[in-house]
Amino acid sequence: MLRQFAARKGDVLFEPGAACPGFLIVDTGVIRVSLTAANGREVVLYRVSAGTVCLQTFGCLIDGDRYSAEGVVEADVTGRMIPAQSFHDALADDPAFRKLVFNGVAQRFVEYQRVVEEVALLGFDERLARVLLRLCDAQGFVAFTHVALAAETASGRAFVSRRLAALSRAGLVVQHKGGVQITDRAGLERIAAVDR
């Protein structure tokens, strides 16, 4: 039993301790899923968009747990909500749905592995360069504040600000009030080691 679902940019869809109402199939839009520590530091875990699965929701539905992260709409979302019991029925009885969900979960684990590798094994400048390249639009603009970039890189705002200033002095980026303009993509790619 599916019901139509819609949410606006900025809406909080779930937060730590909340119960899971069901499994959301996103048709359009983006949901940012993040964790926030007691000291206020945030780290973005992943984004949910069309064709992807929210691991937090999957875990809550499978284990009967509550959410441990926060999900915020980053771009207006439309989709279909499958109530919890219908989700379990579809997993048991519908091979195509089961394959869709498990493929989505497998994809998320690959993304988690990338995040862990970047945080544990890469230098900060390399990690920051990768985030800037991943988040920029077609014109090379990254419409993220220093606080948001800190959440994307699992670091602190002050450290992001210092490293962006260094990248700016090197002629790789120009900082603006509303974000960062990449001015030397090839130079940033060398730092990011994207060809590895």
Residue frames as qw, qx, qy, qz and C-alpha x, y, z in Angstrom:
[[0.000, 0.889, 0.458, 0.000, 0.00, 0.00, 0.00],
 [0.459, 0.102, 0.034, 0.882, 1.74, 3.14, -1.25],
 [0.004, -0.905, -0.386, 0.181, 0.82, 6.67, -0.36],
 [0.455, 0.706, 0.021, 0.542, 2.09, 9.80, -2.07],
 [0.591, -0.601, -0.170, 0.511, 4.68, 11.79, -0.14],
 [0.379, 0.729, 0.042, 0.568, 5.99, 15.35, -0.51],
 [0.548, -0.678, -0.181, 0.455, 8.28, 17.53, 1.61],
 [0.276, 0.944, -0.006, 0.184, 9.83, 20.97, 1.18],
 [0.564, 0.422, -0.377, 0.601, 13.44, 22.11, 1.39],
 [0.080, -0.475, 0.460, -0.746, 14.40, 22.51, 5.05],
 [0.825, -0.332, -0.069, -0.453, 11.83, 20.03, 6.38],
 [0.149, -0.429, 0.862, -0.224, 13.22, 17.62, 8.99],
 [0.741, 0.005, -0.515, -0.431, 11.98, 14.16, 7.99],
 [0.869, -0.362, -0.330, 0.072, 13.52, 12.31, 10.91],
 [0.013, -0.769, 0.469, -0.434, 15.79, 12.92, 13.89],
 [0.303, 0.201, -0.878, 0.312, 17.54, 10.81, 16.52],
 [0.188, 0.088, 0.771, -0.602, 15.05, 8.88, 18.64],
 [0.592, 0.247, -0.022, -0.767, 12.17, 9.16, 16.17],
 [0.674, 0.127, 0.724, -0.067, 10.24, 6.08, 15.08],
 [0.038, -0.188, 0.679, 0.709, 10.26, 5.12, 11.40],
 [0.601, 0.319, 0.288, -0.674, 6.87, 5.50, 9.68],
 [0.864, 0.382, 0.326, -0.048, 7.82, 3.45, 6.63],
 [0.606, -0.122, 0.471, 0.629, 10.09, 3.15, 3.61],
 [0.288, 0.813, 0.053, -0.504, 10.28, 6.19, 1.35],
 [0.658, 0.265, 0.485, 0.512, 10.87, 5.71, -2.37],
 [0.040, -0.685, 0.036, 0.726, 12.19, 9.08, -3.57],
 [0.622, 0.607, 0.446, 0.212, 11.10, 10.11, -7.05],
 [0.359, 0.725, -0.013, 0.588, 12.53, 13.65, -7.06],
 [0.336, -0.876, 0.146, -0.314, 14.57, 15.76, -4.67],
 [0.563, 0.326, -0.615, 0.446, 17.34, 15.16, -2.15],
 [0.685, -0.707, -0.075, -0.157, 17.46, 14.30, 1.57],
 [0.311, 0.604, -0.602, 0.420, 20.69, 14.94, 3.52],
 [0.858, -0.442, -0.259, -0.033, 21.34, 12.41, 6.30],
 [0.306, 0.611, -0.474, 0.556, 23.78, 13.50, 9.00],
 [0.690, -0.451, -0.486, 0.289, 24.95, 12.87, 12.56],
 [0.011, -0.805, 0.177, -0.567, 25.54, 15.64, 15.10],
 [0.575, -0.031, -0.646, 0.501, 27.81, 15.14, 18.11],
 [0.397, -0.739, -0.471, 0.272, 27.11, 16.54, 21.57],
 [0.364, -0.454, 0.043, 0.812, 29.60, 19.34, 20.86],
 [0.391, 0.745, 0.147, -0.520, 27.56, 20.41, 17.81],
 [0.009, -0.467, 0.705, 0.534, 29.93, 19.08, 15.16],
 [0.806, 0.359, 0.260, -0.393, 28.00, 17.59, 12.25],
 [0.177, -0.325, 0.807, 0.460, 29.07, 15.03, 9.66],
 [0.712, 0.333, -0.128, -0.605, 27.10, 14.28, 6.52],
 [0.638, -0.142, 0.757, 0.008, 26.72, 10.52, 6.05],
 [0.264, 0.165, 0.782, 0.540, 25.03, 10.44, 2.64],
 [0.384, 0.244, -0.008, -0.890, 22.24, 11.88, 0.54],
 [0.430, 0.313, 0.846, -0.039, 19.08, 10.10, -0.55],
 [0.333, 0.415, -0.252, -0.809, 17.78, 10.83, -4.06],
 [0.854, 0.276, -0.041, -0.439, 15.86, 8.98, -6.76],
 [0.843, 0.323, -0.431, 0.004, 17.05, 5.39, -7.02],
 [0.297, 0.379, -0.708, 0.517, 18.91, 5.35, -3.70],
 [0.675, -0.482, -0.556, -0.050, 18.11, 3.90, -0.27],
 [0.239, -0.741, 0.340, -0.527, 18.28, 5.45, 3.19],
 [0.533, 0.112, -0.796, 0.265, 20.30, 3.08, 5.38],
 [0.159, -0.120, 0.568, -0.798, 18.90, 4.69, 8.51],
 [0.708, 0.039, 0.016, -0.704, 15.36, 3.87, 7.42],
 [0.753, 0.181, -0.616, -0.146, 16.33, 0.38, 6.26],
 [0.313, 0.171, -0.790, 0.498, 18.00, -0.35, 9.61],
 [0.365, -0.071, 0.435, -0.820, 15.04, 0.98, 11.60],
 [0.789, 0.091, -0.164, -0.585, 12.55, -1.12, 9.63],
 [0.717, 0.194, -0.669, 0.015, 14.63, -4.31, 9.77],
 [0.377, 0.079, -0.734, 0.560, 15.69, -4.05, 13.43],
 [0.377, -0.738, -0.548, -0.116, 12.68, -2.20, 14.84],
 [0.471, -0.294, -0.241, 0.796, 15.04, 0.50, 16.14],
 [0.099, 0.935, 0.253, -0.228, 14.63, 4.25, 16.11],
 [0.542, 0.756, -0.065, 0.361, 16.57, 6.72, 14.02],
 [0.678, -0.492, -0.062, 0.543, 20.06, 7.66, 15.22],
 [0.344, -0.022, 0.269, 0.899, 20.67, 10.39, 12.60],
 [0.264, 0.631, 0.283, -0.673, 18.83, 13.36, 11.14],
 [0.407, 0.320, 0.672, 0.530, 17.27, 13.56, 7.68],
 [0.100, 0.672, 0.160, -0.716, 16.69, 17.04, 6.25],
 [0.620, 0.645, 0.421, 0.149, 15.23, 17.85, 2.83],
 [0.390, -0.402, 0.269, 0.784, 17.91, 19.57, 0.76],
 [0.204, 0.089, -0.476, -0.851, 15.81, 19.90, -2.41],
 [0.677, 0.030, 0.184, -0.712, 12.00, 19.51, -2.47],
 [0.106, -0.135, 0.984, 0.056, 11.10, 15.81, -2.32],
 [0.778, 0.075, -0.039, -0.622, 8.29, 13.85, -3.91],
 [0.175, 0.264, -0.948, -0.024, 7.91, 10.12, -3.61],
 [0.762, -0.267, -0.407, -0.427, 5.91, 7.22, -2.27],
 [0.276, -0.459, 0.692, -0.485, 5.79, 5.98, 1.31],
 [0.693, -0.074, -0.695, -0.177, 5.44, 2.26, 2.01],
 [0.627, -0.618, 0.213, -0.423, 4.14, 1.59, 5.56],
 [0.220, -0.550, 0.796, -0.124, 6.33, -0.68, 7.68],
 [0.705, 0.043, 0.682, -0.189, 4.20, -3.82, 7.40],
 [0.740, 0.648, 0.095, -0.155, 3.79, -3.39, 3.65],
 [0.186, 0.786, -0.589, -0.028, 7.57, -2.98, 3.38],
 [0.410, -0.334, 0.840, -0.124, 8.12, -6.31, 5.18],
 [0.768, 0.350, 0.490, -0.219, 5.48, -8.00, 3.02],
 [0.591, 0.777, -0.168, -0.138, 7.08, -6.68, -0.18],
 [0.038, -0.669, 0.742, -0.006, 10.54, -7.83, 0.94],
 [0.546, -0.111, 0.815, -0.160, 9.16, -11.32, 1.56],
 [0.653, 0.434, 0.605, -0.140, 6.91, -11.64, -1.50],
 [0.515, 0.851, 0.051, -0.089, 8.26, -9.39, -4.27],
 [0.822, -0.097, 0.191, 0.527, 11.66, -10.45, -5.70],
 [0.408, 0.635, 0.162, 0.635, 11.96, -7.29, -7.82],
 [0.302, -0.891, 0.014, -0.338, 11.37, -5.03, -4.79],
 [0.825, -0.510, 0.134, 0.203, 13.75, -7.10, -2.67],
 [0.742, 0.206, 0.175, 0.614, 16.45, -6.79, -5.34],
 [0.138, 0.810, 0.106, 0.560, 15.87, -3.02, -5.60],
 [0.522, -0.831, 0.079, -0.174, 16.23, -2.55, -1.83],
 [0.853, -0.363, 0.204, 0.314, 19.26, -4.82, -1.41],
 [0.631, 0.439, 0.155, 0.620, 21.04, -3.27, -4.41],
 [0.055, -0.875, -0.023, -0.481, 20.43, 0.15, -2.85],
 [0.706, -0.694, 0.140, 0.009, 21.78, -1.02, 0.51],
 [0.855, -0.011, 0.187, 0.483, 24.89, -2.47, -1.18],
 [0.386, 0.686, 0.101, 0.609, 25.46, 0.85, -2.97],
 [0.356, -0.884, 0.055, -0.298, 25.23, 2.69, 0.35],
 [0.839, -0.462, 0.161, 0.238, 27.85, 0.42, 1.91],
 [0.697, 0.330, 0.146, 0.620, 30.24, 1.25, -0.95],
 [0.050, 0.823, 0.037, 0.565, 29.64, 4.95, -0.23],
 [0.654, -0.747, 0.082, -0.083, 30.22, 4.40, 3.50],
 [0.874, -0.117, 0.135, 0.452, 33.48, 2.65, 2.73],
 [0.451, 0.594, 0.092, 0.660, 34.54, 5.67, 0.64],
 [0.284, -0.870, 0.018, -0.402, 33.73, 8.04, 3.52],
 [0.814, -0.552, 0.132, 0.122, 35.67, 5.92, 6.04],
 [0.798, 0.157, 0.145, 0.564, 38.65, 5.63, 3.67],
 [0.249, 0.743, 0.060, 0.618, 38.69, 9.38, 3.02],
 [0.449, -0.839, 0.086, -0.297, 38.46, 10.32, 6.70],
 [0.849, -0.463, 0.216, 0.133, 40.93, 7.68, 7.89],
 [0.814, 0.006, 0.329, 0.478, 43.44, 7.54, 5.05],
 [0.433, 0.660, 0.220, 0.573, 43.51, 10.87, 3.20],
 [0.296, -0.138, -0.230, 0.917, 45.09, 14.16, 4.18],
 [0.166, 0.655, 0.510, -0.533, 42.62, 16.96, 4.81],
 [0.169, 0.544, -0.292, -0.768, 43.48, 18.98, 1.70],
 [0.089, 0.046, -0.895, -0.434, 42.89, 15.93, -0.48],
 [0.031, 0.474, 0.858, -0.196, 39.57, 15.29, 1.25],
 [0.132, 0.669, 0.241, -0.691, 38.49, 18.93, 0.95],
 [0.133, 0.382, -0.559, -0.724, 39.44, 19.03, -2.74],
 [0.047, -0.173, -0.953, -0.245, 37.35, 15.90, -3.40],
 [0.070, 0.611, 0.677, -0.403, 34.35, 17.40, -1.61],
 [0.134, 0.612, -0.069, -0.776, 34.63, 20.66, -3.56],
 [0.133, 0.216, -0.752, -0.608, 34.82, 18.78, -6.85],
 [0.028, -0.313, -0.949, -0.026, 31.88, 16.53, -5.90],
 [0.025, 0.666, 0.595, -0.449, 29.63, 19.40, -4.78],
 [0.019, -0.402, 0.203, 0.893, 30.35, 21.99, -7.47],
 [0.623, 0.605, 0.364, -0.336, 27.83, 22.88, -10.15],
 [0.769, 0.477, 0.287, 0.315, 28.54, 22.97, -13.89],
 [0.248, 0.898, -0.104, 0.347, 30.22, 26.38, -13.52],
 [0.608, 0.187, -0.531, 0.560, 32.48, 25.18, -10.70],
 [0.246, -0.513, 0.257, -0.782, 30.59, 26.96, -7.92],
 [0.435, -0.222, -0.837, 0.249, 30.10, 25.26, -4.55],
 [0.327, -0.586, -0.107, -0.734, 27.11, 26.88, -2.82],
 [0.759, -0.422, -0.472, 0.153, 28.09, 25.72, 0.66],
 [0.258, -0.903, 0.219, -0.265, 29.10, 27.70, 3.75],
 [0.219, 0.531, -0.761, 0.301, 32.25, 26.86, 5.72],
 [0.551, -0.198, 0.625, -0.515, 30.03, 25.22, 8.34],
 [0.897, 0.277, 0.099, -0.329, 28.40, 23.02, 5.67],
 [0.631, 0.568, -0.523, 0.073, 31.81, 22.12, 4.20],
 [0.160, -0.468, 0.764, -0.414, 32.99, 21.17, 7.69],
 [0.775, 0.009, 0.464, -0.429, 30.05, 18.73, 7.92],
 [0.845, 0.482, -0.156, -0.174, 30.91, 17.33, 4.48],
 [0.526, 0.564, -0.580, 0.261, 34.57, 16.77, 5.45],
 [0.811, -0.453, -0.356, 0.104, 34.01, 15.60, 9.06],
 [0.517, 0.097, -0.265, 0.808, 36.06, 18.50, 10.43],
 [0.170, -0.685, -0.426, 0.566, 35.66, 21.85, 12.12],
 [0.327, 0.904, 0.269, 0.066, 34.62, 25.16, 10.55],
 [0.201, -0.901, 0.289, 0.252, 37.80, 26.99, 11.59],
 [0.557, -0.280, 0.672, 0.398, 40.01, 24.34, 9.98],
 [0.529, 0.575, 0.571, 0.252, 37.97, 24.44, 6.75],
 [0.115, 0.987, 0.079, -0.081, 38.31, 28.23, 6.70],
 [0.360, -0.721, 0.479, 0.348, 42.11, 28.04, 7.08],
 [0.561, -0.019, 0.729, 0.392, 42.49, 25.44, 4.35],
 [0.427, 0.764, 0.465, 0.135, 40.16, 27.31, 1.96],
 [0.048, -0.962, 0.143, 0.228, 42.25, 30.43, 2.54],
 [0.453, -0.461, 0.648, 0.403, 45.35, 28.44, 1.58],
 [0.537, 0.366, 0.698, 0.300, 43.65, 27.10, -1.56],
 [0.227, 0.939, 0.253, -0.051, 42.61, 30.66, -2.38],
 [0.222, -0.833, 0.373, 0.344, 46.18, 31.96, -1.98],
 [0.496, -0.175, 0.754, 0.395, 47.31, 29.16, -4.31],
 [0.295, 0.325, -0.377, -0.815, 44.85, 30.41, -6.96],
 [0.036, -0.109, -0.979, -0.171, 42.71, 27.27, -6.92],
 [0.118, -0.678, -0.725, -0.035, 39.51, 28.79, -5.54],
 [0.021, -0.333, 0.074, -0.940, 37.92, 32.17, -4.85],
 [0.129, -0.402, -0.812, 0.403, 35.81, 32.52, -1.74],
 [0.210, -0.412, -0.291, -0.838, 32.47, 34.32, -1.89],
 [0.407, -0.212, 0.460, -0.760, 29.86, 35.04, 0.76],
 [0.842, 0.061, 0.108, -0.526, 27.57, 32.34, -0.65],
 [0.981, 0.048, 0.178, 0.053, 30.19, 29.68, -1.39],
 [0.450, -0.537, 0.537, 0.469, 33.39, 28.86, -3.22],
 [0.691, 0.676, -0.094, -0.239, 34.25, 29.26, -6.91],
 [0.808, -0.168, 0.414, 0.385, 36.73, 26.73, -8.30],
 [0.277, 0.878, -0.202, -0.333, 39.15, 28.65, -10.53],
 [0.236, 0.562, -0.777, -0.157, 41.71, 25.92, -11.25],
 [0.927, -0.076, 0.062, -0.362, 39.90, 22.59, -11.57],
 [0.823, 0.346, -0.417, 0.170, 42.98, 20.73, -12.82],
 [0.145, 0.503, -0.607, 0.598, 45.00, 21.96, -9.84],
 [0.628, -0.297, 0.384, -0.608, 42.26, 20.89, -7.44],
 [0.962, 0.123, -0.147, -0.197, 42.05, 17.49, -9.15],
 [0.565, 0.449, -0.594, 0.356, 45.81, 17.04, -8.61],
 [0.207, -0.395, 0.607, -0.657, 45.34, 17.68, -4.89],
 [0.805, -0.073, 0.222, -0.545, 42.31, 15.38, -4.82],
 [0.136, -0.328, 0.917, 0.181, 44.28, 12.66, -6.63],
 [0.731, 0.263, 0.258, -0.575, 41.09, 11.81, -8.51],
 [0.672, 0.477, -0.496, -0.276, 42.96, 9.71, -11.05],
 [0.159, -0.407, 0.872, -0.220, 44.06, 7.17, -8.44]]
